[in-house]
């Protein structure tokens, strides 16, 4: 399949690792530059408060605008084509910033594919920028050719972006399939559950993390919704559990995401004690918990 051929080709380009390392240093400096504001800014770019990744939505702006540029150039409507091109440049910059925030947490094949995706989109944006300069300087010679080449780069970058999501699962909610209610099921003797120590268990064939605080038992899906980090290996901070991989924070009570990079809430389970056993049932919200 074409997708497999392209995927293997990109993954074999180990020189992308060097580019990725350099880009990662730039990202760290950029996103850590604002002190106490760094984390809220980054979470906004991830879409943590919105409950949806921001980058995917922002990419529609340059792709749509530059498709309009192509159509208006073909129709000979110069002013409209120029306006759409410039709008696409603004959208591309905003999409790139959000994409960089998501990309910095990737590794391996995901990171290489993301780097190739970024390089193609940067090349496309530079070509569109050169085209815009020619259009506005009064010398339109070659401007359409530059923008058409840019469009080819952006379509290639978009293809790899689709690979990142649909083939490699980047920024996909790792717990999207955990829906609906089941009957309560026993998962662990209460005496085996230490106080304030995240403990891994299993319910309905899925890993969960249990946290005991006095007489209260909390249960969440163990796989972090962001990139699948094991919350059972994380630490507790206040009334939240922190993912050990990328430090997303989730409320123990109902799994709400309180800090990114996750853009998704963590599925929660209702809990109860019966005959010395901790029993859980997929609940979703604190209001569904039973005593």
N, C-alpha and C positions, 0 to 999 in steps of 0.2 A: 504494500500500500504506500501511496505517496507520502502520507503523514509519517509512516514509520521510517522511510528513507530520509526525509527531512530531519526527523527527530534524532536519528542515529548520527547524521552528518553534523548537526549542531553540537551534540554531546561529545563528539570526537575532537572538537575544536578547543583543545585545552589551553590555547593562548587566551581564551576568553576568561580563564581563571585569573590571569594577571590583570586584565582590564577590570574584572569584577572586584579584585582586591583594592585597586586604586580607586575605583568608584565608591567602594565601601568606606574608604577613609574619608572621601569627600562628603559622603552622606553622614558619617558620624560627626564630623566637624560642623556640618550645616545644621543638623537637627539637635545637637547638644549646645549650640551657640547661645541659646536664649535663656539659659539658667532655669529658674523655676517655671518659666513658660514653655520650655521645650516639650515636656510631656503632654500638656494640653494641646499644643499645636500639632504634635505628631498624631495624637489620638483623633483630632479633627480630620486630619488627612487620611487616616485609616478608615474613618467612618464609624468609629466606636459609638459616639452619641447618636448617630443616625441609624445604627443597626444595619448598615449596608455599606460595603466597600465603595469609596468615593471614586477611585481611579477609573473603574469600569464606566461609570456614568460620564466622567469628564472626557473620556476618549471619544465619545460621540460627537463632541463639538468640533474638533479639527477634522475628523473623518467626514462628517456631514458638510462642513464648510468647504473643504477642499474638493469634495465631490461636486458641490455646487459651482466652485471655480472652474472645474473641468467642463461642466455642462455649459456655463455661460461663455467660456472661451470659445467653445465650439459654435455657440450661437452668435458670437461676435459682439456680445454685450460687455464691453470693457470695464465700465465703471462698476457694474455689479460683480464681475469676476474679481476685480481688485479688492472690493470691500469684503467679499467672502474669504478671499485669501488672507487678508489681515485679521479677520475674525478668527480664522483657523489658527494663526500664529499665537494669538492670545490664549486660545483654548489648549493648544499644544503645550505651552509653558505650564499652565496649571495642571494639566494631566501628568506631565513629566514629574512635577514636584510630588504629587500624590503617589505616583508609581514608584518613585525612589523611596518613599517612606515604607511602602509595602515590600519592595525588593530587598531592602537591607537585612531582612530576617530570613532570606532564603539561603539554601546551600546546595551543593552538588549539581545535579542535572537541572533542577529548577533555577538555580542561580545562573548557570551558563545560558540557559534558554532566555531568561530574563535579561541578561546582558546583551545577547544578540538582538532581542526585541527592542531594547533601548537604543542600540547602535543604529539599527535601521530607521527608527523613528527620529533620532537626532539627525541622521543624514537627510531624511526627508524634510525635516524642519529647516535645516540649513539651506537646502535647495529652494524651498519656498521663500525663505528670507531673502535669498539672492534674487529670486524672481520678483519679489515685492520691491526691492531696491530699484531694479530696472524699470518696473512699471511706473514707479513714482518719480524717477529721475528724468522721465521723458524719453528714455531710450528703451523701447520695448523689444528691441531685437533679442531674440533668444529667451525672452521671459516666459513664454508659453512652454517652450521645450524644458526649461528648468523646473517649472511647476509640474509638468507631466512626469518627469523623472522623479520628482519628489513624491508624486502620487504612487508610483510603483514601489518606492521604498516604504511608504506608509502602509500600503496593502500587505507587503511582506512582513512588516512589523506587526500588523494586526493579526496575520495568520499565526505568528509565533505567540502573540498574546492569547489567542484562542487555545493554542496548545498548552500554555501555562495553566489555564483554567480547566479546560475539559479533559486534557490528557494527563496533566501532572497535578491537578487539584489545588493549585495555588489560590488562596483566599476563598476557598469553598468551606462552608460550614461542615466540620467533621461529624456533627451529630444531627444532620438534617433528617436522617431516617428514623430518629427516635421520636415517634409521635404516637398519640393515642394512649389509652389507659389499659393496664393489665391488672390482674389480681395481685394482691400482696404475695410476696414470695420471701422465704427465709434465706438470708445470705450469710449470717455469721452469729455465733454465740456472743451475747453482750459482754461476757467476762473476757473475751479475747480482744475487745476494743479499748485501747488505752485512751485516756483523756488527752485532748489537744494534740493528737498525733494522726495525721492523715493516713488512712489505711485502705489498701486496695481490696476490693471484693468483686463479685460477679453477680449480675442479675439478668435473667432472660438471655444469657449468653453474651452480655456486654459488660465491659469493665466499669466499675463505679468506684468512687472514693467516699469513704465514710469518715465523719469527724464527730467525735463525742465531746460534748462540753457539759459536764455534770449530768443532769437527767435528760438533756436534749441531744438528739442524734440528727445530724445533717447528712444528706446524701446527694451527690452530684455525679453526672457522667464523668468518667475519669479522663477521657480524651479531650484535651483542650480544643475548643471549636476553631481556634486559629490554624494551627498546624499539627495538632494531635499530640502535644506534649502531655506526659502523664501527671495529672494533678496530684496523684497520691505521693509523688516524689517532691511536691512543692512544699511551701511553708505557709503558715498562718500569719496574717497581719490584721489585727483587729477582728472585724467580723467578715473578713475575706480570706480566700485561699489564692495563692500566687503561683502561676504556672512556672515551673523550673526552667523552661526553655526560653521564653521571651517576656516573662513577667506580666502577662495579662492577669487582671484581678477580677475575681467573681465573688459575689455575695454568697455566704454559706446558706442563708435562709431560702433564697429562691433562684440562685444562679445568675442573677443580673450581672452584666459586665460593667465593672466600675472603672477600669483602665485598660487600654489596648496594649498591644496591637490588635487583639481580637475585635471584630465588629459584631460578634454574635453573643447572645446569652448562652449560658451553659444549662443543659437540661437538668432539672432537679427532680428528686424523688420524695414522695411522702414516706414517712418512717413511723414505725410503731414497734413495741416490744411485746412478744407473745411467747410464754413459756421459756423465758430466758434467751430467746432468739431475736435478733434484729431482723425485722421484715421491712421490705421496701416496695413501693409501687410508683411507676412513672407518673409524676404529678404535673410538673411544669411551673406551678406557682405556689407561693406560700399559703394561699387561701384554700388550697386543696389538701393541705396536710391534715392528718387525723391524729388524735391523742393516742 
